[in-house]
Amino acid sequence: MDNLWTDSTDQVTTSFTFSDDPATIYSLSNKETDIRNLLDKIIERAEFEDLEHKQRMIVEHQAEQAIGESWMCFHLKQLTNLMEDK
């Protein structure tokens, strides 16, 4: 965490840098931070399930089914990108 402060609504706000440009700083509320953390956990689970599927397909000699990223992983990552671009 870079900075913590209280705004006029007494809500704690956290400042994070999401880009390579140090001048670009976005401010996230606690709720937004919680949403981002939850989304990261969902992505982690989706990637784990995707890997399990790929391993199962290889064992079953269906390697063509183990290529690429799952629909769920792709779209969750797109959602993350949309949140960062706000």
N, C-alpha and C positions, 0 to 999 in steps of 0.2 A: 504494500500500500504506500502510495506516495504521500498523500495528504488526507487528513480527516478534519472536517469542520462541521459546524452546525449552521444550517441556513435558517431563514426566518420562520419556517414551520417546525423547527426543532428536529428535523430529520437529518441523520448523519449521511453525508455524501462522501463518496470516495472518488479520487481522481486517478485515472489510468491512462497510459499511453498505448494506443493500439496500432500505431504505424511506425515506420522507420524514421519519419520526420519528427524530431523531438518537439517541434512547435505545435504539433497536432495533439491536443489533449482533450479527451472526452470525459464528461462527468457522469458517473452512474450512481443512481440512488441504491439504497439497500435492496429494494425490490428488483431492480434491474440486475444487480449483481447476483441475487438469488436465482433469477431466471437464467442468467448466463451459466451459473454453476450447474443448475439442473439440466440445461441443454447439453453441457459438456459431458455429464454423466450418461445421458441418453445416447449421445454419439459414441461414447466409449462402449456401451453395451451393444449398440448396433454394429460397431466394428468387430467386436468379439463374436457375435452371431454370424457375421459375414465371413470371418475367418473359419469358424467351425463349418459353415456350409461349403466353403472352398475345399477344406481338407476332406470332408465327406465325399464331395464330388470326385476328387482325385482318387480316393480309395476305391470308389465305385467305377473307375475308369471312364469318367465323364468330365474330363479336364476342360472341355469347352464351356462347361457350366461354372467354372472357377475363374473365369476371366473378368476383370474389371471390378468395379465397385457396385455394391447393391444400391437399389433405388432408394432405400431408407437412408443409408449413409450419405449418398449424394445430396439428397434434399435437406437433410439435417445440417449439413455443412453449408448449403446455400442459405438456409435460415440464419446460421451464425454470421455469414458474410453480410446479410441484410441488416442484422442488428449492429454490426460494426460500422456500417456505412451511414447510419442515421444522422 
